[in-house]
Amino acid sequence: MSEKVKFGRSKVFFDPFERRPGPIKKNMHYCPGCGHGILHKLIAEAIEEYGIQGKTVIIAPVGCAVFAYYYFNVGSISVPHGRAPAVATGASRANPDSFVISYQGDGDLAAIGFNEFIQAANRGEKISVFFVNNSNYGMTGGQMAPTTLPGQITTTSPYGRNPETDGFPTKVCEIVNALEAPVYIERVALTSTANILKAKKAVNKAIENLRDRKGFSLVEVLSPCPINLKMSADQVNDFIDEKMTKFFPLGCVRDRSAATPVGEQPPAVIRDPEEVKSLLLPGVSENSNAADASKFAVFQKERRVKICGFGGQGVLSLGLNLANMGRLSKLNVSWMPSYGPEQRGGAASCAVIVNSGAISSPMVDRDCDLLIAMTQTGLDKFRHVLGENGILVYDHSTMAKPAVGPNQKVYGLDALAIANSVGNPKCANSAIIGALSVILRNNGFSESEEKAFDAAYQDAITENFAAKPAVLKQNLEAFAAGKKAALE
């Protein structure tokens, strides 16, 4: 007995769905009545019809949209919440031969990712965006979304959305229509055969525009989510047709496709990896005195530093100088500042990590090798991060000698007085680095490593203040004075 398939699954879908977890590999996993499966079908058929499968990339962020990569046999990139248009921009520009689709839900596009989306639309990126609007956060249990209707009950609006406190639903198509660049904008629904056929035409138009590089296309899709809206399939379709369309009217908002000529993506700028590295990372001067410290035994593991004090004391600059010293010494480094609104006068801190190998994370919240405290407040806040065998350096002009653990070491330095003695209170950080040179020599650095530390400081501070010779001189004097004070 022969078998003939008259209407089969699009070739743009995997068969079977091996990426889908669990034993079922033939069917999609979406909830009963969900519109994602229908929209997937329309997009897959359009990709197949316009012959772009081999060069299509679908960008899918957090939300039910993320599961698109289970089903579409095309290039796919899963991205953080709301970042699909930004990644789509990069993907389409980096590979001009690709056809890039952004597939997003309403919580993703109209909330956390709205800026990325609206900027991509304003630039007229040559991508097509399919925006699934089901009036709630479907993946996480049905919370209120930017598209939730006034009076609509969700898990986070149990008395209904109140426009006075929650605002009105976000009309994405209408907002995009205020921009100059977009070529095609349409809103459709997946509630009936007639509406699905109209949605198919809209999807085809967006994919055709994508193939012809005509510019930015947006198709907003009013999609059923019966499980989270706690409705039957019939009820949710009536809800969309009778209520959602009052705020989100169906129809074509803009279509400049016919008047827009077939275009091309700008060619990608391909650079050699070493050239990219040289552009992103400052080079080391030919006159550099810093040694290659990547072979030093002390840096064969991460060395973690935390620096804390008040904003304006040079806390961040101290960390940046240490990081630059590591960079100039051919070490991997990270520098992570933390100051927020308190940059002047409030608490400030930064974390520095240096290592000959890879750095796992820029965070320093425990097992710190070196804690530098310039204020009592900073010390009280970060004392707990000092490792069992860590070293504490503090400015004893502003605080009493702190108690430390049995295997921890503590050193005090009047950094501010040293800085004032060279005529610039902002040089306290250089005084501390000078003292560190001696302190580290007393705690494991060899003589050659101490010399390498000093040379790296000189290179880093010279690079920083090359255009300010008077300030450079003051910092070098503060470094020397800090070193002398530590020796004494």
Salt bridges, closest charged atoms under 4 A:
ASP15 OD1 - ARG9 NH1 3.72
ASP15 OD1 - LYS26 NZ 2.85
GLU45 OE2 - LYS41 NZ 2.72
GLU45 OE1 - LYS200 NZ 3.04
ASP108 OD1 - HIS81 ND1 2.72
GLU116 OE2 - ARG83 NE 3.42
GLU125 OE2 - ARG93 NH2 2.57
GLU125 OE2 - ARG123 NE 2.63
GLU174 OE1 - ARG187 NH2 2.75
ASP212 OD1 - ARG211 NE 2.91
GLU220 OE1 - ARG187 NE 3.14
ASP255 OD2 - LYS205 NZ 3.65
GLU275 OE2 - ARG271 NH1 2.85
GLU302 OE1 - ARG304 NH1 3.47
ASP367 OD2 - ARG366 NH1 2.88
ASP369 OD1 - ARG303 NH1 3.74
ASP380 OD1 - ARG383 NH2 3.79
GLU447 OE2 - LYS451 NZ 3.66
GLU450 OE1 - ARG441 NH1 2.89
GLU450 OE2 - LYS483 NZ 3.14
ASP454 OD2 - LYS483 NZ 2.21
GLU463 OE2 - ARG327 NH2 2.44
GLU477 OE2 - LYS473 NZ 2.50
